[in-house]
């Protein structure tokens, strides 16, 4: 069909008429599009309606660059030269294929356009097969309809207007400044340990698909380019095979485009080095064989999205497309591997595809079609699985179909004591730890090991329960994949199971006594995951107590008829207690970034309007603290692996960001107004009273009150903090003991920093009464009871505080004093008094009377010459301590002063007591002779140091 000549007079179009005007380019068979803005309209003197429609058409045609169809038709993809990727100036004309209607142009970027899916052209292309679409000959070149501007209206200004380049697409501007520890993103480096994966690439990219802007984690493995909303997601937002790419073009400022016939993506990397890496990898991947022709394809209703999708079985994978047109272009939403999936019928027309990470619910238009899909999917799964009965039974649990450590499909080995199913490569790393740490068994070879209870244990719990404990906080940058090198695999597995860097410690981990006691309680029921957590934290399976009436955990589980618990305990009976490395050693080099919030994500860029450099999933946040002070507006965000300091110029801007994050982490338990005045939010485990069972909750703190948010129950409880509330830090356990007149709470934090920060804020909140004066400190009930008991019954005991009591009795007494100090029974005989003195020392050691940050000042004061000056310095330093610490120190030093007065009988002079208690007061500084002298002076000069008035911020508080 030949193009008609331009009319002599431009008619006024009807409301639905559409025209495009442009200037043709001789000897230019195709046009590459750069930028996203609409074409500047030609300077034509016609009515407003005509101009508006022209602009609309030009914008719609430019949304997805439909003119690229002519490029793909005239030049085969494998003949495209690298030079074609250079940025081209957007010409002053646009060409439309006579075989492509304007309506098709409008729908070129629509994800689910019925017209595009059902058009005769689309059906004709589909009938030829998906792979024939990428082949075109010169004889099939399309005729272009080209009208020049001069032929319509000879205005010299129109050419200059049309030569203006489009406004480049830019990411949304940052809204807050972010400071964090500098990280090395593993995604920025391609793994080239194997030559066939030299084209591998991954990073965060700003992505434009038509007008839609997203920040996605993009990966290229040499065959598939995948885009994910989160780096830890298992299913993509978009995925396509490199054989579907028709052109790649490089642009300025880190931008590049990837074209798939009628559709294209525009990307922006955060720097040119990342851009060059992507372009190099994309060019290197050209010429790859396309994916196999689909064995079956057709439309299905996807219940999760409540929409119709197009699906295809290609090889051992199910591809899900947004529409039939996307299927023809090779642009999928996600690709589900069948070797980790199972399928089952869910109704007359429905069926479910079950994977370790997600269950997909589909329905067909008829029972016959549903049966055909079920048969095809089961056939693909059967072809991929031809293994032993044990393997098939373990794989019936979706989480066991992938390796617990690297994610490889169909693992054939297991660690029976760690409760993980692993691949052959990871099994080798497990063996290197020794059988005392990991008992590796094959799913095919060791038939005698696989008893029915053990199989059921793995089917019901297995990888899911184990990774909830051992892999609780694995940073995405440290998680290995199936292609990891042997060294990377060994390093990761040792960090995970030997050092316990990623584990979720049980809230009772600091007390061996409570761990063992809780284990005997848990194995009476079906809570296998908590049993794994207790074993991970060092609970003893065998009974080490001298009490003959105390049963072992195995005996308790057998008595309760818990076969699965018994099986798990038997495989862990002779396993070495874990020796975990609790700290990470890394450089504290900071980096300054720009941040902006995007629903449940925090996007970071290196410049204000540059592409995303990294992304934080807000569901990973465990603490938020308002750190503002005067004109400095800051808040702190902590995850299990990172800590961010966010700052803004104005208070309102800071609060809008902070409350947004708090609203995300607290979910449905709060409204926006409930967050007014909240300055701390943290995730923690909490238990009340004497119970040993913890509950995972979120706590928020504001002036005068603390709220407990139970997200699973969608409930919220508010506790009033006043002068009667007591707060004690147990730093060795990352625990805070919060005492109310009628209730006691144990708050267990995962991060030491969060625990200390909460203790400071609680002390500050409780120290302020309604009139603004500082409240007087109080002595913990447990400490007060011990001091009173020893003063009454132990002053004449020889070697008091120097002699040790019986360790199990002391441990039991400490646990009782922590949980219910008023009900603890204290005996009066000499050995019992020594047990009480030992319990007192242990409680004080964990209370940290002199905070770690204050100790250098006390060390300096101890070296000051002149006793008078030193005592005055001690008094000044006491002002900086929390009121409860001052009160406890005063009561303790007064008690020790009384003890040394009876030294002729108990042989405990002030010096002897100082040698013992310097360790409790100053811990690592105890070997300093000046610190021993200071402790002695605190005991002997107690009245002079503690009984004098202490001035605090204008208020006078006399501490007794």
Secondary structure as UniProt FT lines:
FT   TURN            15..16
FT   TURN            26..27
FT   HELIX           48..64
FT   TURN            65..67
FT   HELIX           68..74
FT   HELIX           77..79
FT   HELIX           82..85
FT   STRAND          96..97
FT   TURN            98..99
FT   HELIX           102..106
FT   TURN            107..109
FT   TURN            111..112
FT   HELIX           114..118
FT   HELIX           120..127
FT   HELIX           131..134
FT   HELIX           138..140
FT   STRAND          144..145
FT   HELIX           149..152
FT   HELIX           156..162
FT   STRAND          176..181
FT   HELIX           186..188
FT   HELIX           195..197
FT   TURN            198..199
FT   STRAND          201..209
FT   TURN            210..211
FT   STRAND          212..220
FT   STRAND          224..228
FT   TURN            231..232
FT   STRAND          238..241
FT   HELIX           242..244
FT   STRAND          247..250
FT   TURN            253..254
FT   STRAND          255..260
FT   TURN            261..262
FT   STRAND          263..268
FT   HELIX           272..284
FT   TURN            285..287
FT   STRAND          296..302
FT   TURN            303..306
FT   STRAND          307..314
FT   TURN            315..316
FT   STRAND          317..321
FT   HELIX           324..329
FT   STRAND          331..337
FT   HELIX           338..340
FT   STRAND          342..345
FT   STRAND          350..354
FT   STRAND          359..363
FT   HELIX           367..384
FT   HELIX           389..395
FT   HELIX           398..401
FT   TURN            404..406
FT   STRAND          413..415
FT   TURN            416..419
FT   STRAND          420..422
FT   HELIX           424..432
FT   TURN            435..437
FT   STRAND          440..442
FT   TURN            443..445
FT   TURN            447..449
FT   HELIX           452..460
FT   HELIX           462..470
FT   TURN            471..473
FT   TURN            476..478
FT   TURN            482..483
FT   HELIX           486..493
FT   HELIX           494..498
FT   TURN            501..502
FT   TURN            507..510
FT   HELIX           512..522
FT   TURN            523..524
FT   HELIX           528..536
FT   TURN            537..538
FT   TURN            548..549
FT   HELIX           553..559
FT   TURN            560..561
FT   HELIX           563..571
FT   TURN            572..574
FT   STRAND          590..598
FT   TURN            599..600
FT   STRAND          601..605
FT   TURN            608..609
FT   STRAND          612..617
FT   HELIX           618..620
FT   STRAND          621..626
FT   TURN            630..631
FT   STRAND          632..639
FT   STRAND          643..648
FT   HELIX           651..666
FT   HELIX           667..669
FT   HELIX           672..675
FT   TURN            676..677
FT   STRAND          678..688
FT   TURN            689..690
FT   STRAND          695..702
FT   TURN            703..704
FT   STRAND          705..710
FT   TURN            711..714
FT   STRAND          715..720
FT   TURN            723..724
FT   STRAND          726..730
FT   HELIX           731..733
FT   STRAND          735..739
FT   STRAND          744..749
FT   HELIX           752..767
FT   TURN            770..771
FT   HELIX           781..793
FT   TURN            795..796
FT   TURN            798..802
FT   HELIX           807..820
FT   TURN            821..823
FT   HELIX           830..847
FT   HELIX           852..854
FT   HELIX           855..862
FT   HELIX           867..878
FT   TURN            879..880
FT   HELIX           883..900
FT   TURN            901..902
FT   HELIX           903..906
FT   HELIX           910..922
FT   HELIX           923..925
FT   TURN            926..927
FT   HELIX           929..940
FT   HELIX           942..946
FT   STRAND          950..952
FT   TURN            953..954
FT   STRAND          955..957
//
